[in-house]
């Protein structure tokens, strides 16, 4: 059986307006690696209450464990007035027929370099334990890196700093990863070093599995990507598909407002994605397909063949450029290949901010209900549309609170006969759930008065 990775919990501090928030995801994997059911997590709450902060945290996780450089604007995600932000993620990892729980903790710290405000990845810690746990067992330290003088365990420290040359090499690696806004634990150089010593096979295996998970099986779709769709400029296609013995995964971004040019092999990948997507699309929106119109071939400066093409929407016999389709259809097309992977692949996780944007609420409910009952992967989404509350279980729903030191909670005292949508709205109106405020109360009279005052200069 292949290695399986699934998110178990998320704990963040000082990200945007979230001082502290922890989310536990229900266990949907057995100790033998078999999947119990699809794992969906919907996050609901007031505007500005911490939903997008969670999406940003997962995007940061993806970048860090993939060994890539964090974006420069990550600096701005750390809460105002704070010097650092803390991240802690737990995973279930099924490896070599054994289920493990793994915890990865790190800190993003603000610092200045050459008059630029950037962040660096600090205080990385990686722990694990095998399941089922024995009574009183604690997570074991795989690796801690708080600087070249503070490495755990001692045997790893001695190995990495075994001579003066190794110490200099490690110091250079540490400095470079800080400047490049990357993780040292997930750097290729450290992994290569670990591979040299069989005593550290366990550390290497878990780091390698998490790195592959971040690069291939964790996909985050944020609001910035949705905005370029809304502006009719580009459409990003999140995908994972197999070509021969090779697995391709990631995102490919295509023009909406003009024809696109790709190398021949890249165009073939787009064709594969569209063929895969159309199988489901025509069932979600009856008789709708995405077609590709080619406008001929050209040669680039290296003499390689470039194919010029544009995406079209085809409903029955009518065909129009995709850019003229509704925002909801373009949104579905953008993530549909990734949703297909969620349905079929137990180690794939798709994170989507504002999943409901532009999508008919009944259709949204149908898709989520199908994935929750029959899917194998994980889907984490934020939404304002309350339809999912009527089709998902209470364990699948996280609510944001107005308490920034305890930002996430779940609905309690839900009976099987309750309509969760009604319960949620009642809690919002009454103001509390198990003592936690779900909505920062507004006053309709004060809102009306504010509209009148703001309009005085308009109408005289």
C-alpha positions, 0 to 999 in steps of 0.5 A: 500500500502507498504512503498516505498522509492526512491532516489531523489538526491545525494550530495557529497563533498571530496570523492576521487577526487570529491570536490563537486558534486550534482545529481538530479534524475527525479521524477517518483512517484506520490503523491498517491504512484503510479510509473510513470516509471522505474528510470534509471540513467547512469553516463558517463565520463573520467577515474578518473572523479568521476563515481566510487566515486558516487558508493562508496558514495551509498555504504557508505549510505547503510552501514550507514543507515543499522546500520552496521560498515563502512569498515576500508578502508573508511578512504582512500576514503576521499579526500587527504588533507581533514579531512572530507567528507560530504554526503547529500541524499534526498528520496521520502518516501511513508508512511501511504498513504502520500508522504514525502520528506526526507533528510539525511545529515552526515559527515565522519571525520578522526580520530585516535584510538589506533594508527589506522586511521579510520573514524567516523560518525558525525553531523547527520541530518534528515529532512522531509516534506509532499508533495505536499508542501505548498508555502514557506514551509521548511523541518522540523527537525526530528532529529539532533545529533552533540554530546550529548550536541547538539541534536534537537529538544529540546523535543527529547534532554530532553527525551534522557537526562532525567536523569543522567543514560540516559546521561551516556547511551547516552554518551556510545552509542555515544562513541561506535558508533564512535569507531565502525564506525557506525551511532548513529541515525540508531543504534538499541539502539536509535531506541529502545529508540524512540519506548518508546515514542509515541511523536517520532513515526514519527522519529522512522517510518522514521528511521526504513523505511530507515534502512530497505531500506538500509538493504534489498532494496539498493544493490551496486555492486562495482568493487571489486566484479567484480574483483573476478569474473574476477579472477575466484575465486568467484561469488557474486549473488545479490538477493531478493526473497520470501520464504513463508512469508519471504523476503530474500535479499542481496548477497550470494557468491559462489565458481567458482573454486571449489565445495561449501558447504552450510547448507540445508536451505542456499542451498534451497535459492540458488536453489530459486535464480537460478530458478528465474534467469533462467526464464530471462537468457534463454531469454537474452541468448537463451537456456542458463541455470545455473544448480546445480550439487550436490556431496553429503551431509556431516555433520558439527561439529554441526551435521547439514547437509551440501550440496556440489555442484557446478554451471554449465552452460548449453547451450542446451545439453552441460554442463560445469562448470560455471568458464569456461564461458565468463566474460560477462555471469558471470557478467549477472548471478551475477546481473540478480536476482537483475535486476529482482527485479528492474523490479518488485519492486518500492522500490528497487535500484540497483547500479552497477559500470561498468555495461557494462563490458563484456556485448555485447552492443546491449544486454545491450541497450535492457535490459536498454530500457526494464527496463526504459519503463516497470520497477518499481525500480531504477537502477544506473550504470556507463559505458564506452559503449555508446550504452545506450545513444541511448536508454535512455532519456537525463534525465537518463544520468549524465556526469562527468566534469573536474570541481572538484567543480561541478563534475556532469552535464547533456546534454542540448539542446537535441532535440527528433531527436538528437542522444545523443551518437553523441551529447555527443561525439561532446561535448567531442571533442569540450570540453564543454557542457553549459560551462563545460569541459567534458574531460581533453584534451589529445594530440595524438602527445604527447602520441606517443612521450611518448610511444617512450620515454618509449620504449627506454630501451626496444629496446635499 
